[in-house]
Amino acid sequence: MRSILAASALAVLLTGCSGVESNDNHGYGYAYDLSSPDGTRLRNLPGSLELSQADFEDLIAEPYRATETCAQIVTGGPLVVAVIMDETGYATIGRGNTFLDTGLIRATPQSILDSRYYAGNPATGRLAGTSTLRHEFIHYLLAISGFPEDLNASHQSPLFKECSGL
């Protein structure tokens, strides 16, 4: 039953609020450079962050799985795009954001690299510290699960604090 709900939520998520599929995925497309068996994918934009498969697993795929465990929402992983930083070391998006209509997560190299410092309890997936990337994973997981978009956007779930510290 849970997998049927997740698949239905994914179908709604991928078509967006208007019912029109996003063909360009907010200008990033759907291509990716690295992937894990759970479906988590990474696209490195030129000039951003170059990760090996092992780094990708350590910095993105494993924190995603831990966030799934904490949230108790298990579904295929998101597409994460490592965005380009400006000359001040800051991206115009802040440290990360999630497009709820397609499930695309944009993350700065720093927020991806920071994910390694916040190991949590492996049994619960709960985090010690804060993580922007895991915060964005919570947005993604809530969207997939059918959590109301307005409540997701305004951080009205205890999962933000419990699973990302933010």
N, C-alpha and C positions, 0 to 999 in steps of 0.2 A: 504494500500500500504506500509506504513511504517513497519507494522508488517511482511509483506512478505519479505521486504528487510532485516529486522533484523534477521529473520529466515534463510534466505539465507546466510547472513554474518556469522551467528553462525555456520552453516554447514561448510562453508569454514574454519572458525577459528578452529573448532574442528578437521578437517582433516589435518591442517597444510599446509605448502608450498609444501611439497613433495607429498601430497595426501595420505600419509600413516598415519593412526590414531595412536596417541601416546597411547599405551596400559598401560603404567605405569605412565603417567602424570608427567614426569620428576622425577620419583622416589618417588612421593608422593601418587600415586593412586588417586582414586576418592571418598574415604570414607570421611565422615564428622561427627562431633559430634553435631553441632547445626545448625539450619536453620531457615529462615524466610519465610513467604508466598511469597515474591517476588523472591525466589530462591537463595538468598544470603546464603552461607554456610560457616562454620568455622570448621577447623580441628585443634585440639590442639595436638601438638606433645608432648610426655611425657617429662616432665622437662621444658616445656615452660610456657604457660599461661593457667590457668584454669579459664574459664569464665562461669557464670551462663547464662541462657537464657536471663534474664533481662539485664545483662552486655553486652552480644552479641548484643542485639537490640540497646542499647545505644551507644556502641563503634564501631560497624561495620555496622549493617543493616541500622540504621538511617543515619549515614554519607554517606552510599552508595546511599540511596534514595535522600538525599540532593544534592549529586553530579550529579545524573541523572537529577534532576530538573534544576540545574545550566547549565548542558551541553545540556539540551533538547534532550537527547537520553535516551529512556526508553526501557529496555530489562531485561531479567532475570538476577539475581545477580550472581556474581562470587563465586568461591571456594577460600577462604582465608585460608592459612596455617600459623599458628603462629609458627615460627621457633625457634630453640633453640639458645640461646645466648652463646658465649664462656665466659671464666673466666674474661675477661676484660669488659664484658657487651656489646660486639659488635658482630654482626653476620658477617660471611664472605660475605654476600650479601649486606652489607650496612644496610640501614633501611627498604628496601623493593624492590621488583622487580616483574614484570609481564611477564609471558610466553605468548607471543602473539598467539602462535599456539593453545594453549588449554584454555587460559583465566585464568590460575592458578595465583594467587597472593600470593607471600611469603611476610610476614611482621614480623618485630621484635615485641616482646611484647611492647617495648617502643613506637614504632610508632602506635600501636593499642591503647595503653593507652593515648597517646598524643591527639588522635582524640577528646577526650571529652572537651578539652580546646579551641577548635576553632569553637564555635557556630557561625554560619553565619546568614544571613537574611533568615528566613523560607520561605518567599514568592518567593525569587529568587534562594535560595540555595547557594548564593555567600558567600564566606568564609571570616571571620575576622581572619587573621593570616595565618599560613602555615600548611599543613598537608601532610606527606608522604603517608599515607594510601589513602587519597583522590587523590593524584597525581597518585597512582597506579590504582585507579578506573578510572581515565581519560584514561590511557593507555588501559584498558579493554574496556571501552565504545567506544573509537575511533576504536579499532580493530573490535568490533562487528558491528559498523556502516559502515565498509568498507573503513575507512581512510587509505591511503597508509602506509604500514608498515614502510618504510624508514623514512617517515615524522613523524610518531608516535614515532619511536625509537629516533629520533633526536629532539623531543619536538617542532615540527613546527606547533602547534595548539595554538591559544590564550586561549583555554580552560584550559591549564595547569596553567597559571597565574590567570585566572578569577575564576576557581573553586577549586584550591588547594593552590594557593599562591606560587607555585613552578614552 
